[in-house]
Amino acid sequence: MNEFKGTKGEYVVDAAIADNTVLYYDVKVDGHHFASFTENIYLKTTLDMAKANAVLFSKAPQMLEILQYMLDNGFCVDKHGEDLSAKVSGLIQEATEL
């Protein structure tokens, strides 16, 4: 099994607010700042998109764990019967190798 080598703990999304306005979204682990997601005019990232990015990022360790479980237990077949094990394994490898 490929092990997640990143920061351990529960990832929580929190809005950074000043004067009743959301400035950006913060991902925290055990109450400590870990990553920030904000608007970006060059990428046309809105504040709502920044929140979506933060939520996706915060769920990545859990999704990696579920993918590994699916791979280990033979649950990597799509509705057409195609075996997706190689694709899933490749994604896990990309996410866990440094």
C-alpha positions in Angstrom: 0.0 0.0 0.0 1.2 3.5 -0.9 1.1 5.7 2.2 0.1 9.4 2.2 3.2 11.3 3.1 1.6 14.7 3.7 0.4 16.4 6.8 -1.7 14.1 9.0 -4.8 15.2 10.7 -8.3 16.4 9.9 -8.3 19.1 7.1 -11.0 21.7 7.8 -12.0 24.6 5.5 -12.5 28.0 7.3 -13.4 31.3 5.8 -11.1 34.2 6.5 -13.4 37.1 7.3 -12.8 40.8 7.8 -15.6 43.5 8.1 -18.2 40.8 7.4 -16.5 40.0 4.0 -15.0 36.7 3.1 -11.4 37.4 1.9 -10.3 33.9 1.2 -10.6 30.3 2.3 -8.1 28.7 4.6 -7.5 24.9 5.1 -6.5 24.1 8.7 -5.1 21.0 10.3 -5.7 20.8 14.1 -6.5 24.5 14.1 -3.3 25.5 12.3 -3.1 27.3 9.0 -2.1 24.9 6.2 -3.1 26.3 2.8 -5.0 29.3 1.4 -7.4 29.5 -1.5 -8.3 32.9 -3.0 -9.6 34.7 -6.0 -7.1 34.9 -8.9 -7.8 37.3 -11.8 -5.3 35.7 -14.1 -7.0 32.3 -13.8 -10.5 33.8 -13.5 -10.9 32.1 -10.2 -13.9 33.5 -8.3 -14.2 33.3 -4.5 -16.8 30.5 -4.9 -14.3 28.6 -7.1 -11.7 29.2 -4.4 -14.0 27.7 -1.8 -14.6 24.7 -4.1 -10.9 24.2 -4.5 -10.3 24.4 -0.7 -13.0 21.8 -0.1 -11.6 19.5 -2.8 -8.1 19.9 -1.3 -9.4 19.2 2.2 -10.9 15.9 1.1 -7.9 14.6 -0.8 -6.5 12.5 2.0 -9.8 10.8 2.5 -10.3 10.2 -1.2 -6.8 8.7 -1.4 -7.7 6.3 1.4 -11.0 5.3 -0.3 -9.2 4.8 -3.7 -6.7 2.5 -2.0 -9.5 0.6 -0.3 -11.3 0.2 -3.6 -8.1 -1.0 -5.3 -7.3 -3.4 -2.5 -10.8 -4.9 -2.5 -11.4 -5.2 -6.2 -13.9 -2.4 -6.6 -12.3 -0.8 -9.6 -14.6 -1.9 -12.4 -16.8 0.6 -14.2 -20.4 0.1 -15.3 -19.2 -1.4 -18.6 -17.0 -4.0 -16.9 -13.8 -2.2 -17.7 -11.1 -2.8 -15.0 -9.8 0.6 -13.8 -7.3 -0.9 -11.4 -4.3 0.3 -13.4 -5.6 3.9 -13.6 -6.5 4.0 -9.9 -3.1 2.5 -9.0 -1.4 5.1 -11.2 -3.3 8.0 -9.5 -2.4 6.6 -6.1 1.2 6.3 -7.1 1.3 9.9 -8.4 -0.2 11.1 -5.2 2.1 9.3 -2.8 5.5 9.4 -4.5 7.8 12.3 -3.9 
